[in-house]
Amino acid sequence: MRNHTEWFQATRAKLTQFEGEADMGNKKRQIQGAQYDVTALVLEAMAAADTQVLDTEAARQSLAYMGRTNPTDEQVARYARETAILAVLSRETGANFSNQIGKIDFSSIETAVAGVNSYLNRRNAGHRARWTANHR
């Protein structure tokens, strides 16, 4: 029988492989068991959000709830667009992107991809921390 350290290292190697971080040089990520090309995913989400009618009234209400009592039309449009993009990302992947409003910058494709990857890294770290805490 292997000792605890060997078992832990073997399990961690499997988790790393399953989470898609074995080779982060490649653009594919594993989210809930499916492989995704993050760049393509972000481009599709941005394109889908740009072609739909944005819910500016809900965006205005959300901004008011956060303390922006008189938001500009630009702020409302940006909030509505980002909410729509995050909704598409959530729907496509099953990952909860809804709380990432304002944390992912969608002003350019590069920053959006970097922000999505950053969120996925934080999400994976949280999964690992919970798993480690439960299996000690």
A tleap script that builds the chain and sets N, CA, C and O, in Angstrom:
source leaprc.protein.ff14SB
mol = sequence {
  NMET ARG ASN HIE THR GLU TRP PHE GLN ALA
  THR ARG ALA LYS LEU THR GLN PHE GLU GLY
  GLU ALA ASP MET GLY ASN LYS LYS ARG GLN
  ILE GLN GLY ALA GLN TYR ASP VAL THR ALA
  LEU VAL LEU GLU ALA MET ALA ALA ALA ASP
  THR GLN VAL LEU ASP THR GLU ALA ALA ARG
  GLN SER LEU ALA TYR MET GLY ARG THR ASN
  PRO THR ASP GLU GLN VAL ALA ARG TYR ALA
  ARG GLU THR ALA ILE LEU ALA VAL LEU SER
  ARG GLU THR GLY ALA ASN PHE SER ASN GLN
  ILE GLY LYS ILE ASP PHE SER SER ILE GLU
  THR ALA VAL ALA GLY VAL ASN SER TYR LEU
  ASN ARG ARG ASN ALA GLY HIE ARG ALA ARG
  TRP THR ALA ASN HIE CARG
}
set mol.1.N position { 0.843 -1.179 0.000 }
set mol.1.CA position { 0.000 0.000 0.000 }
set mol.1.C position { 0.885 1.238 0.000 }
set mol.1.O position { 1.885 1.295 0.715 }
set mol.2.N position { 0.516 2.217 -0.796 }
set mol.2.CA position { 1.297 3.448 -0.876 }
set mol.2.C position { 1.072 4.295 0.365 }
set mol.2.O position { 0.024 4.233 1.008 }
set mol.3.N position { 2.084 5.086 0.680 }
set mol.3.CA position { 1.892 5.968 1.825 }
set mol.3.C position { 1.041 7.175 1.415 }
set mol.3.O position { 0.715 7.355 0.242 }
set mol.4.N position { 0.696 7.982 2.396 }
set mol.4.CA position { -0.211 9.110 2.187 }
set mol.4.C position { 0.356 10.115 1.188 }
set mol.4.O position { -0.393 10.631 0.359 }
set mol.5.N position { 1.640 10.405 1.242 }
set mol.5.CA position { 2.252 11.391 0.349 }
set mol.5.C position { 2.181 10.935 -1.104 }
set mol.5.O position { 1.849 11.730 -1.982 }
set mol.6.N position { 2.485 9.682 -1.366 }
set mol.6.CA position { 2.412 9.168 -2.736 }
set mol.6.C position { 0.977 9.223 -3.259 }
set mol.6.O position { 0.739 9.593 -4.408 }
set mol.7.N position { 0.037 8.853 -2.410 }
set mol.7.CA position { -1.367 8.884 -2.795 }
set mol.7.C position { -1.793 10.310 -3.123 }
set mol.7.O position { -2.467 10.546 -4.126 }
set mol.8.N position { -1.396 11.270 -2.269 }
set mol.8.CA position { -1.764 12.668 -2.482 }
set mol.8.C position { -1.170 13.195 -3.782 }
set mol.8.O position { -1.861 13.875 -4.541 }
set mol.9.N position { 0.107 12.891 -4.053 }
set mol.9.CA position { 0.748 13.362 -5.279 }
set mol.9.C position { 0.092 12.753 -6.516 }
set mol.9.O position { -0.092 13.442 -7.520 }
set mol.10.N position { -0.258 11.485 -6.454 }
set mol.10.CA position { -0.923 10.839 -7.589 }
set mol.10.C position { -2.301 11.455 -7.833 }
set mol.10.O position { -2.691 11.684 -8.978 }
set mol.11.N position { -3.025 11.718 -6.762 }
set mol.11.CA position { -4.349 12.313 -6.887 }
set mol.11.C position { -4.253 13.732 -7.421 }
set mol.11.O position { -5.057 14.136 -8.261 }
set mol.12.N position { -3.284 14.485 -6.945 }
set mol.12.CA position { -3.103 15.857 -7.416 }
set mol.12.C position { -2.747 15.876 -8.902 }
set mol.12.O position { -3.214 16.743 -9.641 }
set mol.13.N position { -1.931 14.934 -9.335 }
set mol.13.CA position { -1.585 14.843 -10.759 }
set mol.13.C position { -2.833 14.574 -11.595 }
set mol.13.O position { -2.998 15.144 -12.674 }
set mol.14.N position { -3.712 13.702 -11.095 }
set mol.14.CA position { -4.952 13.418 -11.813 }
set mol.14.C position { -5.842 14.651 -11.866 }
set mol.14.O position { -6.425 14.950 -12.909 }
set mol.15.N position { -5.953 15.374 -10.746 }
set mol.15.CA position { -6.765 16.587 -10.721 }
set mol.15.C position { -6.230 17.615 -11.696 }
set mol.15.O position { -7.003 18.242 -12.421 }
set mol.16.N position { -4.926 17.798 -11.724 }
set mol.16.CA position { -4.322 18.757 -12.641 }
set mol.16.C position { -4.648 18.381 -14.075 }
set mol.16.O position { -4.971 19.244 -14.891 }
set mol.17.N position { -4.566 17.103 -14.380 }
set mol.17.CA position { -4.875 16.643 -15.728 }
set mol.17.C position { -6.342 16.904 -16.054 }
set mol.17.O position { -6.660 17.385 -17.141 }
set mol.18.N position { -7.231 16.592 -15.124 }
set mol.18.CA position { -8.647 16.752 -15.392 }
set mol.18.C position { -9.066 18.205 -15.467 }
set mol.18.O position { -9.996 18.535 -16.202 }
set mol.19.N position { -8.414 19.074 -14.736 }
set mol.19.CA position { -8.792 20.476 -14.753 }
set mol.19.C position { -8.247 21.204 -15.974 }
set mol.19.O position { -8.547 22.381 -16.173 }
set mol.20.N position { -7.457 20.527 -16.789 }
set mol.20.CA position { -6.986 21.143 -18.009 }
set mol.20.C position { -5.779 22.028 -17.822 }
set mol.20.O position { -5.469 22.832 -18.700 }
set mol.21.N position { -5.086 21.906 -16.705 }
set mol.21.CA position { -3.948 22.766 -16.456 }
set mol.21.C position { -2.621 22.055 -16.683 }
set mol.21.O position { -1.569 22.612 -16.370 }
set mol.22.N position { -2.644 20.856 -17.210 }
set mol.22.CA position { -1.395 20.147 -17.459 }
set mol.22.C position { -0.570 20.883 -18.496 }
set mol.22.O position { 0.657 20.914 -18.403 }
set mol.23.N position { -1.227 21.476 -19.483 }
set mol.23.CA position { -0.512 22.228 -20.507 }
set mol.23.C position { -1.283 23.509 -20.787 }
set mol.23.O position { -2.110 23.552 -21.698 }
set mol.24.N position { -1.016 24.550 -20.008 }
set mol.24.CA position { -1.736 25.795 -20.182 }
set mol.24.C position { -1.247 26.578 -21.392 }
set mol.24.O position { -1.829 27.608 -21.732 }
set mol.25.N position { -0.172 26.105 -22.061 }
set mol.25.CA position { 0.253 26.744 -23.283 }
set mol.25.C position { -0.784 26.540 -24.379 }
set mol.25.O position { -0.880 27.342 -25.308 }
set mol.26.N position { -1.543 25.487 -24.270 }
set mol.26.CA position { -2.602 25.222 -25.228 }
set mol.26.C position { -3.836 25.970 -24.753 }
set mol.26.O position { -4.029 26.149 -23.551 }
set mol.27.N position { -4.672 26.409 -25.686 }
set mol.27.CA position { -5.792 27.271 -25.354 }
set mol.27.C position { -7.002 26.525 -24.820 }
set mol.27.O position { -7.976 27.158 -24.412 }
set mol.28.N position { -6.972 25.218 -24.811 }
set mol.28.CA position { -8.130 24.436 -24.369 }
set mol.28.C position { -8.175 24.373 -22.847 }
set mol.28.O position { -7.151 24.195 -22.188 }
set mol.29.N position { -9.375 24.523 -22.305 }
set mol.29.CA position { -9.598 24.384 -20.872 }
set mol.29.C position { -10.707 23.372 -20.682 }
set mol.29.O position { -11.590 23.225 -21.527 }
set mol.30.N position { -10.648 22.674 -19.554 }
set mol.30.CA position { -11.719 21.743 -19.235 }
set mol.30.C position { -12.614 22.403 -18.207 }
set mol.30.O position { -12.154 22.829 -17.148 }
set mol.31.N position { -13.893 22.484 -18.526 }
set mol.31.CA position { -14.885 23.067 -17.631 }
set mol.31.C position { -16.025 22.071 -17.535 }
set mol.31.O position { -16.680 21.770 -18.533 }
set mol.32.N position { -16.262 21.561 -16.343 }
set mol.32.CA position { -17.324 20.603 -16.078 }
set mol.32.C position { -17.280 19.426 -17.057 }
set mol.32.O position { -18.306 18.990 -17.578 }
set mol.33.N position { -16.075 18.929 -17.289 }
set mol.33.CA position { -15.896 17.725 -18.075 }
set mol.33.C position { -15.829 17.910 -19.581 }
set mol.33.O position { -15.648 16.931 -20.306 }
set mol.34.N position { -15.971 19.135 -20.075 }
set mol.34.CA position { -15.920 19.368 -21.522 }
set mol.34.C position { -14.744 20.287 -21.852 }
set mol.34.O position { -14.401 21.174 -21.071 }
set mol.35.N position { -14.137 20.069 -23.002 }
set mol.35.CA position { -13.005 20.888 -23.444 }
set mol.35.C position { -13.520 22.130 -24.168 }
set mol.35.O position { -14.426 22.041 -24.996 }
set mol.36.N position { -12.939 23.285 -23.851 }
set mol.36.CA position { -13.315 24.541 -24.486 }
set mol.36.C position { -12.075 25.287 -24.931 }
set mol.36.O position { -11.064 25.306 -24.229 }
set mol.37.N position { -12.157 25.903 -26.102 }
set mol.37.CA position { -11.146 26.838 -26.555 }
set mol.37.C position { -11.604 28.192 -26.019 }
set mol.37.O position { -12.602 28.737 -26.490 }
set mol.38.N position { -10.891 28.736 -25.046 }
set mol.38.CA position { -11.339 29.938 -24.342 }
set mol.38.C position { -11.482 31.117 -25.301 }
set mol.38.O position { -12.444 31.879 -25.205 }
set mol.39.N position { -10.544 31.270 -26.214 }
set mol.39.CA position { -10.626 32.388 -27.156 }
set mol.39.C position { -11.888 32.284 -28.007 }
set mol.39.O position { -12.607 33.269 -28.172 }
set mol.40.N position { -12.160 31.106 -28.543 }
set mol.40.CA position { -13.364 30.913 -29.356 }
set mol.40.C position { -14.621 31.109 -28.515 }
set mol.40.O position { -15.603 31.684 -28.985 }
set mol.41.N position { -14.591 30.634 -27.281 }
set mol.41.CA position { -15.731 30.773 -26.379 }
set mol.41.C position { -16.037 32.244 -26.113 }
set mol.41.O position { -17.195 32.659 -26.157 }
set mol.42.N position { -14.995 33.032 -25.835 }
set mol.42.CA position { -15.179 34.460 -25.564 }
set mol.42.C position { -15.664 35.180 -26.821 }
set mol.42.O position { -16.561 36.020 -26.745 }
set mol.43.N position { -15.082 34.859 -27.970 }
set mol.43.CA position { -15.510 35.492 -29.224 }
set mol.43.C position { -16.978 35.194 -29.519 }
set mol.43.O position { -17.725 36.085 -29.922 }
set mol.44.N position { -17.390 33.947 -29.321 }
set mol.44.CA position { -18.787 33.573 -29.557 }
set mol.44.C position { -19.717 34.294 -28.587 }
set mol.44.O position { -20.790 34.754 -28.979 }
set mol.45.N position { -19.311 34.394 -27.328 }
set mol.45.CA position { -20.143 35.072 -26.330 }
set mol.45.C position { -20.269 36.559 -26.645 }
set mol.45.O position { -21.352 37.133 -26.531 }
set mol.46.N position { -19.158 37.180 -27.042 }
set mol.46.CA position { -19.196 38.604 -27.382 }
set mol.46.C position { -20.050 38.837 -28.628 }
set mol.46.O position { -20.812 39.802 -28.682 }
set mol.47.N position { -19.930 37.972 -29.620 }
set mol.47.CA position { -20.731 38.106 -30.842 }
set mol.47.C position { -22.212 37.910 -30.548 }
set mol.47.O position { -23.053 38.638 -31.075 }
set mol.48.N position { -22.531 36.934 -29.714 }
set mol.48.CA position { -23.933 36.681 -29.358 }
set mol.48.C position { -24.524 37.866 -28.605 }
set mol.48.O position { -25.667 38.251 -28.848 }
set mol.49.N position { -23.752 38.440 -27.698 }
set mol.49.CA position { -24.242 39.582 -26.926 }
set mol.49.C position { -24.407 40.815 -27.809 }
set mol.49.O position { -25.322 41.612 -27.605 }
set mol.50.N position { -23.524 40.968 -28.785 }
set mol.50.CA position { -23.592 42.141 -29.658 }
set mol.50.C position { -24.744 42.067 -30.650 }
set mol.50.O position { -25.154 43.096 -31.187 }
set mol.51.N position { -25.277 40.871 -30.907 }
set mol.51.CA position { -26.379 40.737 -31.863 }
set mol.51.C position { -27.750 40.746 -31.196 }
set mol.51.O position { -28.764 40.858 -31.885 }
set mol.52.N position { -27.802 40.631 -29.873 }
set mol.52.CA position { -29.103 40.596 -29.202 }
set mol.52.C position { -29.476 41.979 -28.672 }
set mol.52.O position { -28.623 42.854 -28.526 }
set mol.53.N position { -30.744 42.154 -28.391 }
set mol.53.CA position { -31.220 43.397 -27.794 }
set mol.53.C position { -30.856 43.358 -26.315 }
set mol.53.O position { -31.195 42.409 -25.608 }
set mol.54.N position { -30.162 44.398 -25.853 }
set mol.54.CA position { -29.696 44.425 -24.467 }
set mol.54.C position { -30.789 44.932 -23.540 }
set mol.54.O position { -31.576 45.801 -23.917 }
set mol.55.N position { -30.838 44.400 -22.349 }
set mol.55.CA position { -31.824 44.796 -21.345 }
set mol.55.C position { -31.262 45.981 -20.560 }
set mol.55.O position { -30.700 45.817 -19.477 }
set mol.56.N position { -31.423 47.172 -21.126 }
set mol.56.CA position { -30.845 48.366 -20.496 }
set mol.56.C position { -31.599 48.768 -19.231 }
set mol.56.O position { -31.016 49.365 -18.325 }
set mol.57.N position { -32.879 48.447 -19.163 }
set mol.57.CA position { -33.639 48.808 -17.958 }
set mol.57.C position { -33.153 48.008 -16.748 }
set mol.57.O position { -32.985 48.563 -15.662 }
set mol.58.N position { -32.931 46.720 -16.932 }
set mol.58.CA position { -32.389 45.898 -15.841 }
set mol.58.C position { -30.984 46.361 -15.476 }
set mol.58.O position { -30.615 46.365 -14.302 }
set mol.59.N position { -30.204 46.751 -16.477 }
set mol.59.CA position { -28.855 47.257 -16.210 }
set mol.59.C position { -28.922 48.547 -15.405 }
set mol.59.O position { -28.145 48.737 -14.468 }
set mol.60.N position { -29.844 49.433 -15.764 }
set mol.60.CA position { -30.003 50.702 -15.030 }
set mol.60.C position { -30.409 50.430 -13.575 }
set mol.60.O position { -29.912 51.083 -12.657 }
set mol.61.N position { -31.313 49.463 -13.370 }
set mol.61.CA position { -31.736 49.117 -12.012 }
set mol.61.C position { -30.587 48.512 -11.215 }
set mol.61.O position { -30.427 48.817 -10.033 }
set mol.62.N position { -29.790 47.663 -11.845 }
set mol.62.CA position { -28.643 47.055 -11.156 }
set mol.62.C position { -27.619 48.106 -10.772 }
set mol.62.O position { -27.072 48.069 -9.670 }
set mol.63.N position { -27.357 49.040 -11.670 }
set mol.63.CA position { -26.406 50.111 -11.366 }
set mol.63.C position { -26.935 51.000 -10.239 }
set mol.63.O position { -26.165 51.445 -9.388 }
set mol.64.N position { -28.239 51.257 -10.230 }
set mol.64.CA position { -28.832 52.053 -9.154 }
set mol.64.C position { -28.713 51.322 -7.819 }
set mol.64.O position { -28.449 51.938 -6.787 }
set mol.65.N position { -28.910 50.007 -7.848 }
set mol.65.CA position { -28.781 49.195 -6.639 }
set mol.65.C position { -27.361 49.256 -6.085 }
set mol.65.O position { -27.158 49.189 -4.873 }
set mol.66.N position { -26.377 49.385 -6.982 }
set mol.66.CA position { -24.976 49.459 -6.560 }
set mol.66.C position { -24.538 50.883 -6.220 }
set mol.66.O position { -23.363 51.113 -5.936 }
set mol.67.N position { -25.464 51.839 -6.244 }
set mol.67.CA position { -25.142 53.195 -5.827 }
set mol.67.C position { -24.972 54.195 -6.952 }
set mol.67.O position { -24.735 55.372 -6.680 }
set mol.68.N position { -25.081 53.784 -8.188 }
set mol.68.CA position { -24.988 54.699 -9.336 }
set mol.68.C position { -26.398 55.208 -9.637 }
set mol.68.O position { -27.100 54.643 -10.475 }
set mol.69.N position { -26.806 56.275 -8.951 }
set mol.69.CA position { -28.180 56.746 -9.092 }
set mol.69.C position { -28.443 57.418 -10.432 }
set mol.69.O position { -29.577 57.412 -10.911 }
set mol.70.N position { -27.423 57.992 -11.041 }
set mol.70.CA position { -27.581 58.644 -12.334 }
set mol.70.C position { -26.544 58.134 -13.323 }
set mol.70.O position { -25.679 58.906 -13.739 }
set mol.71.N position { -26.595 56.868 -13.714 }
set mol.71.CA position { -25.575 56.343 -14.626 }
set mol.71.C position { -25.736 56.929 -16.033 }
set mol.71.O position { -26.847 57.221 -16.474 }
set mol.72.N position { -24.625 57.091 -16.713 }
set mol.72.CA position { -24.669 57.568 -18.094 }
set mol.72.C position { -25.166 56.443 -18.998 }
set mol.72.O position { -25.161 55.271 -18.621 }
set mol.73.N position { -25.591 56.826 -20.190 }
set mol.73.CA position { -26.046 55.813 -21.150 }
set mol.73.C position { -24.915 54.856 -21.505 }
set mol.73.O position { -25.156 53.673 -21.747 }
set mol.74.N position { -23.684 55.358 -21.537 }
set mol.74.CA position { -22.525 54.512 -21.834 }
set mol.74.C position { -22.316 53.458 -20.742 }
set mol.74.O position { -22.030 52.298 -21.041 }
set mol.75.N position { -22.461 53.867 -19.468 }
set mol.75.CA position { -22.324 52.919 -18.360 }
set mol.75.C position { -23.420 51.855 -18.418 }
set mol.75.O position { -23.159 50.673 -18.195 }
set mol.76.N position { -24.629 52.276 -18.716 }
set mol.76.CA position { -25.753 51.341 -18.793 }
set mol.76.C position { -25.536 50.349 -19.935 }
set mol.76.O position { -25.745 49.148 -19.764 }
set mol.77.N position { -25.118 50.850 -21.096 }
set mol.77.CA position { -24.891 49.969 -22.246 }
set mol.77.C position { -23.763 48.985 -21.961 }
set mol.77.O position { -23.858 47.810 -22.315 }
set mol.78.N position { -22.694 49.463 -21.321 }
set mol.78.CA position { -21.568 48.574 -21.007 }
set mol.78.C position { -21.994 47.486 -20.014 }
set mol.78.O position { -21.666 46.313 -20.190 }
set mol.79.N position { -22.728 47.889 -18.969 }
set mol.79.CA position { -23.185 46.925 -17.970 }
set mol.79.C position { -24.111 45.888 -18.615 }
set mol.79.O position { -23.988 44.693 -18.347 }
set mol.80.N position { -25.031 46.343 -19.459 }
set mol.80.CA position { -25.968 45.424 -20.116 }
set mol.80.C position { -25.221 44.463 -21.042 }
set mol.80.O position { -25.535 43.274 -21.081 }
set mol.81.N position { -24.233 44.971 -21.790 }
set mol.81.CA position { -23.462 44.118 -22.704 }
set mol.81.C position { -22.668 43.076 -21.923 }
set mol.81.O position { -22.665 41.898 -22.280 }
set mol.82.N position { -21.993 43.511 -20.853 }
set mol.82.CA position { -21.191 42.574 -20.065 }
set mol.82.C position { -22.067 41.531 -19.382 }
set mol.82.O position { -21.673 40.370 -19.273 }
set mol.83.N position { -23.238 41.927 -18.924 }
set mol.83.CA position { -24.171 40.974 -18.326 }
set mol.83.C position { -24.603 39.930 -19.358 }
set mol.83.O position { -24.701 38.743 -19.045 }
set mol.84.N position { -24.857 40.376 -20.579 }
set mol.84.CA position { -25.258 39.449 -21.642 }
set mol.84.C position { -24.117 38.493 -21.997 }
set mol.84.O position { -24.350 37.303 -22.208 }
set mol.85.N position { -22.889 39.005 -22.064 }
set mol.85.CA position { -21.733 38.154 -22.374 }
set mol.85.C position { -21.551 37.102 -21.287 }
set mol.85.O position { -21.339 35.926 -21.583 }
set mol.86.N position { -21.633 37.527 -20.030 }
set mol.86.CA position { -21.460 36.587 -18.919 }
set mol.86.C position { -22.574 35.542 -18.898 }
set mol.86.O position { -22.338 34.387 -18.545 }
set mol.87.N position { -23.780 35.944 -19.273 }
set mol.87.CA position { -24.891 34.986 -19.334 }
set mol.87.C position { -24.632 33.930 -20.405 }
set mol.87.O position { -24.917 32.751 -20.199 }
set mol.88.N position { -24.092 34.351 -21.543 }
set mol.88.CA position { -23.772 33.390 -22.610 }
set mol.88.C position { -22.672 32.445 -22.142 }
set mol.88.O position { -22.760 31.237 -22.362 }
set mol.89.N position { -21.631 32.985 -21.494 }
set mol.89.CA position { -20.546 32.140 -20.989 }
set mol.89.C position { -21.071 31.125 -19.977 }
set mol.89.O position { -20.674 29.961 -19.999 }
set mol.90.N position { -21.958 31.563 -19.095 }
set mol.90.CA position { -22.546 30.654 -18.102 }
set mol.90.C position { -23.371 29.568 -18.769 }
set mol.90.O position { -23.274 28.391 -18.418 }
set mol.91.N position { -24.175 29.974 -19.725 }
set mol.91.CA position { -25.050 29.018 -20.415 }
set mol.91.C position { -24.238 27.996 -21.213 }
set mol.91.O position { -24.579 26.813 -21.235 }
set mol.92.N position { -23.176 28.443 -21.861 }
set mol.92.CA position { -22.380 27.550 -22.710 }
set mol.92.C position { -21.521 26.577 -21.902 }
set mol.92.O position { -21.333 25.431 -22.310 }
set mol.93.N position { -20.998 27.027 -20.759 }
set mol.93.CA position { -20.036 26.207 -20.014 }
set mol.93.C position { -20.606 25.551 -18.770 }
set mol.93.O position { -20.109 24.508 -18.342 }
set mol.94.N position { -21.635 26.137 -18.183 }
set mol.94.CA position { -22.140 25.634 -16.916 }
set mol.94.C position { -21.408 26.220 -15.725 }
set mol.94.O position { -21.800 25.984 -14.582 }
set mol.95.N position { -20.347 26.982 -15.973 }
set mol.95.CA position { -19.624 27.654 -14.887 }
set mol.95.C position { -20.381 28.928 -14.525 }
set mol.95.O position { -21.005 29.545 -15.389 }
set mol.96.N position { -20.331 29.323 -13.266 }
set mol.96.CA position { -21.079 30.483 -12.803 }
set mol.96.C position { -20.286 31.764 -13.053 }
set mol.96.O position { -19.469 32.167 -12.226 }
set mol.97.N position { -20.530 32.394 -14.185 }
set mol.97.CA position { -19.859 33.643 -14.514 }
set mol.97.C position { -20.652 34.855 -14.037 }
set mol.97.O position { -20.159 35.978 -14.141 }
set mol.98.N position { -21.849 34.667 -13.524 }
set mol.98.CA position { -22.734 35.798 -13.233 }
set mol.98.C position { -22.158 36.777 -12.217 }
set mol.98.O position { -22.456 37.969 -12.287 }
set mol.99.N position { -21.354 36.315 -11.289 }
set mol.99.CA position { -20.784 37.216 -10.281 }
set mol.99.C position { -19.483 37.862 -10.731 }
set mol.99.O position { -18.810 38.510 -9.930 }
set mol.100.N position { -19.120 37.700 -11.990 }
set mol.100.CA position { -17.864 38.250 -12.489 }
set mol.100.C position { -18.038 39.606 -13.160 }
set mol.100.O position { -17.109 40.098 -13.800 }
set mol.101.N position { -19.204 40.216 -13.025 }
set mol.101.CA position { -19.431 41.526 -13.632 }
set mol.101.C position { -18.459 42.535 -13.019 }
set mol.101.O position { -18.370 42.661 -11.798 }
set mol.102.N position { -17.745 43.239 -13.864 }
set mol.102.CA position { -16.753 44.210 -13.408 }
set mol.102.C position { -15.387 43.617 -13.134 }
set mol.102.O position { -14.415 44.359 -12.988 }
set mol.103.N position { -15.286 42.302 -13.059 }
set mol.103.CA position { -13.995 41.660 -12.798 }
set mol.103.C position { -13.313 41.232 -14.088 }
set mol.103.O position { -12.095 41.056 -14.119 }
set mol.104.N position { -14.086 41.064 -15.147 }
set mol.104.CA position { -13.544 40.696 -16.453 }
set mol.104.C position { -13.747 41.890 -17.377 }
set mol.104.O position { -14.867 42.372 -17.545 }
set mol.105.N position { -12.657 42.362 -17.973 }
set mol.105.CA position { -12.690 43.522 -18.860 }
set mol.105.C position { -12.956 43.049 -20.287 }
set mol.105.O position { -12.143 42.328 -20.865 }
set mol.106.N position { -14.087 43.451 -20.853 }
set mol.106.CA position { -14.451 43.033 -22.203 }
set mol.106.C position { -14.164 44.116 -23.240 }
set mol.106.O position { -14.760 44.107 -24.317 }
set mol.107.N position { -13.262 45.047 -22.934 }
set mol.107.CA position { -12.951 46.115 -23.884 }
set mol.107.C position { -12.153 45.609 -25.080 }
set mol.107.O position { -12.221 46.201 -26.158 }
set mol.108.N position { -11.397 44.526 -24.909 }
set mol.108.CA position { -10.684 43.912 -26.033 }
set mol.108.C position { -10.718 42.397 -25.863 }
set mol.108.O position { -10.986 41.886 -24.776 }
set mol.109.N position { -10.447 41.702 -26.938 }
set mol.109.CA position { -10.484 40.238 -26.902 }
set mol.109.C position { -9.397 39.698 -25.986 }
set mol.109.O position { -9.629 38.756 -25.229 }
set mol.110.N position { -8.198 40.299 -26.054 }
set mol.110.CA position { -7.075 39.820 -25.244 }
set mol.110.C position { -7.370 39.941 -23.751 }
set mol.110.O position { -7.127 39.007 -22.987 }
set mol.111.N position { -7.900 41.108 -23.336 }
set mol.111.CA position { -8.190 41.281 -21.911 }
set mol.111.C position { -9.351 40.394 -21.474 }
set mol.111.O position { -9.374 39.912 -20.342 }
set mol.112.N position { -10.315 40.176 -22.369 }
set mol.112.CA position { -11.450 39.312 -22.030 }
set mol.112.C position { -10.991 37.871 -21.845 }
set mol.112.O position { -11.399 37.206 -20.893 }
set mol.113.N position { -10.145 37.389 -22.750 }
set mol.113.CA position { -9.635 36.015 -22.637 }
set mol.113.C position { -8.795 35.873 -21.375 }
set mol.113.O position { -8.903 34.875 -20.662 }
set mol.114.N position { -7.953 36.876 -21.098 }
set mol.114.CA position { -7.131 36.835 -19.883 }
set mol.114.C position { -8.013 36.843 -18.636 }
set mol.114.O position { -7.728 36.127 -17.676 }
set mol.115.N position { -9.080 37.643 -18.640 }
set mol.115.CA position { -9.991 37.695 -17.501 }
set mol.115.C position { -10.742 36.398 -17.291 }
set mol.115.O position { -10.914 35.958 -16.154 }
set mol.116.N position { -11.192 35.779 -18.372 }
set mol.116.CA position { -11.900 34.494 -18.269 }
set mol.116.C position { -10.951 33.422 -17.754 }
set mol.116.O position { -11.323 32.629 -16.889 }
set mol.117.N position { -9.727 33.390 -18.279 }
set mol.117.CA position { -8.741 32.424 -17.786 }
set mol.117.C position { -8.425 32.664 -16.315 }
set mol.117.O position { -8.258 31.711 -15.554 }
set mol.118.N position { -8.341 33.924 -15.910 }
set mol.118.CA position { -8.076 34.245 -14.507 }
set mol.118.C position { -9.205 33.734 -13.616 }
set mol.118.O position { -8.952 33.158 -12.558 }
set mol.119.N position { -10.460 33.945 -14.047 }
set mol.119.CA position { -11.597 33.437 -13.280 }
set mol.119.C position { -11.560 31.914 -13.189 }
set mol.119.O position { -11.792 31.347 -12.121 }
set mol.120.N position { -11.266 31.253 -14.311 }
set mol.120.CA position { -11.217 29.790 -14.301 }
set mol.120.C position { -10.098 29.284 -13.399 }
set mol.120.O position { -10.251 28.251 -12.746 }
set mol.121.N position { -8.967 30.002 -13.353 }
set mol.121.CA position { -7.881 29.624 -12.439 }
set mol.121.C position { -8.324 29.760 -10.987 }
set mol.121.O position { -8.051 28.881 -10.170 }
set mol.122.N position { -9.015 30.873 -10.656 }
set mol.122.CA position { -9.515 31.058 -9.282 }
set mol.122.C position { -10.533 29.977 -8.942 }
set mol.122.O position { -10.544 29.453 -7.828 }
set mol.123.N position { -11.380 29.649 -9.898 }
set mol.123.CA position { -12.400 28.619 -9.699 }
set mol.123.C position { -11.750 27.266 -9.432 }
set mol.123.O position { -12.167 26.541 -8.529 }
set mol.124.N position { -10.729 26.924 -10.217 }
set mol.124.CA position { -10.020 25.660 -10.011 }
set mol.124.C position { -9.323 25.634 -8.664 }
set mol.124.O position { -9.336 24.612 -7.978 }
set mol.125.N position { -8.713 26.749 -8.277 }
set mol.125.CA position { -8.035 26.814 -6.980 }
set mol.125.C position { -9.035 26.604 -5.844 }
set mol.125.O position { -8.722 25.938 -4.857 }
set mol.126.N position { -10.229 27.167 -5.979 }
set mol.126.CA position { -11.261 26.969 -4.971 }
set mol.126.C position { -11.710 25.527 -4.884 }
set mol.126.O position { -11.908 24.997 -3.791 }
set mol.127.N position { -11.872 24.883 -6.046 }
set mol.127.CA position { -12.242 23.463 -6.056 }
set mol.127.C position { -11.165 22.623 -5.380 }
set mol.127.O position { -11.468 21.722 -4.598 }
set mol.128.N position { -9.915 22.923 -5.687 }
set mol.128.CA position { -8.810 22.161 -5.085 }
set mol.128.C position { -8.745 22.371 -3.579 }
set mol.128.O position { -8.526 21.426 -2.821 }
set mol.129.N position { -8.937 23.617 -3.149 }
set mol.129.CA position { -8.875 23.907 -1.715 }
set mol.129.C position { -9.976 23.158 -0.968 }
set mol.129.O position { -9.732 22.582 0.093 }
set mol.130.N position { -11.189 23.168 -1.527 }
set mol.130.CA position { -12.290 22.441 -0.880 }
set mol.130.C position { -12.024 20.944 -0.882 }
set mol.130.O position { -12.270 20.267 0.116 }
set mol.131.N position { -11.522 20.422 -2.002 }
set mol.131.CA position { -11.240 18.997 -2.089 }
set mol.131.C position { -10.163 18.614 -1.087 }
set mol.131.O position { -10.292 17.603 -0.396 }
set mol.132.N position { -9.101 19.408 -0.999 }
set mol.132.CA position { -8.007 19.118 -0.072 }
set mol.132.C position { -8.501 19.171 1.370 }
set mol.132.O position { -8.144 18.317 2.181 }
set mol.133.N position { -9.325 20.176 1.692 }
set mol.133.CA position { -9.838 20.305 3.054 }
set mol.133.C position { -10.726 19.121 3.431 }
set mol.133.O position { -10.747 18.700 4.588 }
set mol.134.N position { -11.450 18.593 2.468 }
set mol.134.CA position { -12.355 17.477 2.741 }
set mol.134.C position { -11.680 16.116 2.733 }
set mol.134.O position { -12.277 15.132 3.170 }
set mol.135.N position { -10.452 16.039 2.249 }
set mol.135.CA position { -9.776 14.748 2.115 }
set mol.135.C position { -8.473 14.679 2.897 }
set mol.135.O position { -7.541 13.992 2.480 }
set mol.136.N position { -8.395 15.356 3.985 }
set mol.136.CA position { -7.188 15.292 4.818 }
set mol.136.C position { -7.338 14.243 5.861 }
set mol.136.O position { -6.427 14.035 6.663 }
savepdb mol mol.pdb
quit
